[in-house]
């Protein structure tokens, strides 16, 4: 029993005395500075600030093609990149630039609607971007009337 206590005491003393180096002495100051810069940059995000997030085309004829240009400004601290823009149905097509929008600069997103449906129609456009939220939402609406019988339903109406 005395031998096992003695062996245990010797092993414990060896374990505690073998760790003479401090972990803080092994930290490289350059790595600490680089990590601090990285963390500061990671907190910067672009912000999409739209003039309007909803647009009403009013009353249109069934099949009438209309479009609206949504304008926005990057009011954030990093370049804004739109990754994707989709609509709630195939009758609405968003078009956007693949180029980054620098902080303080303006961008635009064109939304085309083909006049399908009847009566009050509401469509949602979802934008996937590198903003803090990751997604932005726009809405369009119109009241779609049946064709008037004159054949004038394919006129392009823009805003």
C-alpha positions in Angstrom: 0.0 0.0 0.0 2.8 2.3 0.9 4.5 1.6 -2.5 1.3 2.5 -4.4 0.9 5.8 -2.5 4.6 6.6 -3.1 4.3 5.8 -6.9 1.1 7.9 -7.1 2.9 10.8 -5.4 5.9 10.6 -7.7 3.7 10.5 -10.8 1.7 13.5 -9.6 4.8 15.5 -8.9 6.2 14.6 -12.3 2.9 15.6 -14.0 2.7 19.0 -12.3 6.4 19.9 -12.8 6.6 18.9 -16.5 4.2 21.8 -17.6 6.6 24.6 -17.0 5.7 26.5 -20.2 2.9 29.0 -20.0 0.3 28.8 -22.8 0.2 32.6 -23.0 3.9 32.6 -24.0 3.0 30.5 -27.1 0.5 33.1 -28.5 1.8 34.9 -31.6 1.0 38.6 -31.5 0.6 38.8 -35.3 -2.1 36.1 -35.2 -3.9 38.0 -32.4 -3.9 41.2 -34.5 -5.1 39.4 -37.7 -7.9 37.8 -35.7 -9.0 41.1 -34.3 -9.1 42.7 -37.8 -11.0 39.7 -39.2 -13.6 39.9 -36.4 -14.0 43.7 -36.9 -14.6 43.2 -40.7 -17.0 40.3 -40.1 -19.3 42.7 -38.2 -19.7 44.9 -41.3 -22.7 44.2 -43.5 -24.3 45.9 -46.5 -27.9 47.3 -46.1 -30.4 47.5 -48.9 -32.4 50.7 -48.3 -35.3 50.8 -50.9 -37.1 54.0 -51.9 -40.3 51.8 -51.9 -40.7 48.2 -51.1 -44.2 48.0 -52.6 -45.7 49.1 -55.9 -49.3 49.2 -57.2 -49.8 49.1 -61.0 -53.4 50.1 -60.5 -55.9 48.7 -63.0 -54.5 46.8 -66.0 -56.0 44.6 -68.7 -55.5 40.9 -68.6 -52.3 40.0 -70.5 -51.0 43.6 -70.3 -47.3 43.5 -69.7 -46.1 46.0 -67.0 -42.8 46.6 -65.2 -41.5 48.6 -62.3 -37.9 49.6 -61.4 -37.2 49.3 -57.7 -34.3 51.6 -56.7 -32.2 51.0 -53.6 -29.0 52.4 -51.9 -26.4 50.4 -50.1 -26.4 52.2 -46.7 -24.2 49.6 -45.1 -20.4 49.3 -44.5 -19.6 46.5 -47.1 -20.2 45.9 -50.8 -23.7 44.5 -51.5 -24.1 41.4 -53.7 -27.5 40.1 -54.8 -27.2 36.4 -55.0 -30.7 35.6 -56.3 -34.1 37.2 -56.8 -37.3 35.1 -57.2 -41.0 35.8 -57.4 -44.0 34.0 -55.9 -45.0 32.8 -59.4 -43.7 32.5 -63.0 -45.8 35.5 -64.2 -43.4 37.9 -62.4 -39.8 38.1 -63.4 -37.2 40.1 -61.4 -34.0 41.2 -63.2 -30.9 42.4 -61.2 -27.3 43.3 -61.7 -24.7 40.7 -60.7 -22.2 43.4 -59.9 -21.5 44.4 -56.3 -23.0 47.7 -55.1 -20.4 49.6 -53.1 -21.4 51.3 -49.8 -23.2 54.6 -50.6 -23.9 53.6 -54.2 -27.3 53.0 -55.8 -28.6 49.9 -57.5 -31.9 48.8 -59.1 -34.0 45.8 -59.6 -36.5 45.6 -62.5 -39.7 43.6 -61.9 -41.8 42.5 -65.0 -45.4 41.3 -64.6 -47.3 39.7 -67.5 -50.8 40.6 -66.4 -52.0 37.1 -65.7 -54.7 36.4 -63.1 -57.9 38.3 -62.5 -59.2 40.8 -60.0 -56.8 41.9 -57.3 -53.4 40.2 -57.7 -50.5 40.4 -55.2 -47.0 39.1 -55.9 -43.9 38.9 -53.7 -40.3 39.2 -54.9 -37.7 37.6 -52.5 -34.1 38.9 -52.8 -31.2 36.8 -51.4 -28.2 39.0 -50.7 -25.3 39.2 -48.4 -27.1 41.5 -45.9 -27.4 40.7 -42.2 -30.9 39.4 -42.6 -30.0 37.5 -45.8 -33.3 38.1 -47.5 -35.3 41.2 -48.5 -38.9 41.3 -49.8 -40.6 43.5 -52.3 -44.3 43.4 -53.3 -46.3 44.4 -56.4 -50.0 44.4 -56.9 -52.5 45.2 -59.6 -56.2 44.9 -60.4 -56.5 42.8 -63.5 -59.6 43.3 -65.7 -60.7 40.8 -68.4 -59.7 41.8 -72.0 -61.9 44.6 -73.3 -62.5 42.8 -76.7 -60.6 45.4 -78.7 -57.4 43.3 -78.7 -55.3 46.1 -77.0 -54.1 43.9 -74.1 -50.4 43.6 -75.0 -49.4 47.2 -74.5 -46.3 47.7 -72.3 -47.0 49.9 -69.2 -44.0 51.1 -67.2 -43.6 53.1 -64.2 
